[in-house]
Amino acid sequence: MEYQATFGIDGGVSHGFGIVYSDYVREQKVIFADSHQVAYQNAMSMAGKFADDYLSNPDSGFTTVQLLSLRSPDEDISFDVSKSVVKRSWVDHVARIASLEDKIAREKAHFVNLLAFGS
């Protein structure tokens, strides 16, 4: 079944030059699931991805994503909006970048070994 999820994203936006401004956007996404519960879980997983991918709001130091609504073709799905929030701090973002850099370095080393020594 197809669901429509609406998210509020309180984060930051940069137009370059290292300056980040506070920003609030709404995103609407289609989610496919077999039940309301699975649709909610998928929506919250998507909220986590938004929180990972958007810059932090420079005023709060966080990226805050809230699931605002979830709708099936027939009805609005009931859930506690106040508990449907994912937050990431700028420290979380830095840690994620460092983790990705480590992963890239490991994969690069593995690739170099494959080139040098074969399989």
Phi, psi and omega per residue, in radians:
M1 nan 2.617 -3.110
E2 -1.718 2.327 3.110
Y3 -2.118 2.650 3.073
Q4 -1.954 2.081 3.133
A5 -1.929 2.401 3.076
T6 -2.068 2.250 -3.110
F7 -2.054 2.508 2.947
G8 -1.853 2.218 -3.070
I9 -2.108 1.988 3.093
D10 -1.783 1.817 -3.073
G11 -2.542 -2.516 -3.136
G12 -2.309 2.811 3.088
V13 -2.408 2.501 3.126
S14 -2.220 2.371 3.060
H15 -1.790 0.336 3.126
G16 1.852 -3.132 3.080
F17 1.126 0.290 3.079
G18 1.295 0.157 -3.133
I19 -1.743 2.263 3.130
V20 -2.022 2.290 3.109
Y21 -1.914 2.633 3.080
S22 -1.197 2.630 -3.061
D23 -2.699 2.605 3.042
Y24 -2.348 2.202 3.116
V25 -2.304 2.730 2.999
R26 -1.938 2.366 3.093
E27 -2.113 2.398 3.017
Q28 -2.021 2.308 -3.124
K29 -2.352 2.607 3.039
V30 -1.601 2.344 3.135
I31 -2.189 2.395 3.085
F32 -1.886 2.295 -3.133
A33 -2.759 2.813 -3.129
D34 -1.584 -0.216 -3.128
S35 -2.631 2.873 3.092
H36 -1.059 -0.721 -3.107
Q37 -1.107 -0.774 3.128
V38 -1.164 -0.652 3.091
A39 -1.075 -0.753 3.113
Y40 -1.099 -0.795 3.129
Q41 -1.063 -0.733 3.115
N42 -1.152 -0.674 3.106
A43 -1.120 -0.723 3.137
M44 -1.214 -0.564 3.041
S45 -1.130 -0.705 3.094
M46 -1.145 -0.661 3.087
A47 -1.049 -0.698 3.083
G48 -1.099 -0.673 3.100
K49 -1.157 -0.742 3.069
F50 -1.030 -0.775 -3.120
A51 -1.087 -0.626 3.093
D52 -1.219 -0.645 -2.960
D53 -1.565 -0.425 -3.125
Y54 -1.535 2.601 3.073
L55 -1.173 2.717 3.068
S56 -1.287 2.566 3.032
N57 -1.210 2.153 -3.087
P58 -1.159 -0.375 3.131
D59 -1.327 -0.619 -3.094
S60 -1.860 -0.390 -3.065
G61 1.423 0.144 -3.097
F62 -2.223 2.716 2.819
T63 -1.838 2.117 -3.104
T64 -2.063 2.151 3.140
V65 -2.081 2.236 -3.138
Q66 -2.143 2.296 3.006
L67 -1.331 1.990 -3.063
L68 -1.562 -0.646 3.126
S69 -2.725 2.695 3.087
L70 -2.464 2.176 -3.039
R71 -2.289 2.305 2.985
S72 -1.542 3.054 3.108
P73 -1.049 -0.418 -3.037
D74 -1.831 -0.429 -2.984
E75 -2.776 2.820 2.957
D76 -1.363 2.370 3.137
I77 -1.542 2.290 -3.109
S78 -1.482 2.303 3.056
F79 -2.784 2.881 -3.131
D80 -1.488 1.793 -3.091
V81 -1.049 -0.628 -3.090
S82 -1.173 -0.375 3.125
K83 -1.757 -0.002 -3.076
S84 -1.757 1.037 -3.026
V85 -2.258 2.412 3.025
V86 -2.139 2.287 3.126
K87 -2.149 2.461 3.006
R88 -2.288 2.347 3.091
S89 -1.571 2.945 3.087
W90 -1.114 -0.500 3.089
V91 -1.151 -0.713 3.073
D92 -1.037 -0.722 -3.140
H93 -1.128 -0.759 3.130
V94 -1.118 -0.748 3.128
A95 -1.095 -0.679 3.116
R96 -1.133 -0.761 3.122
I97 -1.087 -0.764 3.123
A98 -1.090 -0.701 3.117
S99 -1.111 -0.729 3.113
L100 -1.151 -0.677 3.109
E101 -1.111 -0.705 3.088
D102 -1.086 -0.758 3.141
K103 -1.101 -0.764 3.127
I104 -1.091 -0.746 3.134
A105 -1.096 -0.720 3.120
R106 -1.127 -0.765 -3.131
E107 -1.169 -0.636 3.102
K108 -1.122 -0.778 3.124
A109 -1.089 -0.706 3.112
H110 -1.101 -0.756 3.133
F111 -1.098 -0.754 3.119
V112 -1.094 -0.693 3.099
N113 -1.119 -0.713 3.104
L114 -1.075 -0.733 3.117
L115 -1.146 -0.693 -3.059
A116 -1.344 -0.700 -2.977
F117 -2.055 0.034 -3.091
G118 1.384 -2.868 -3.106
S119 -1.219 nan nan
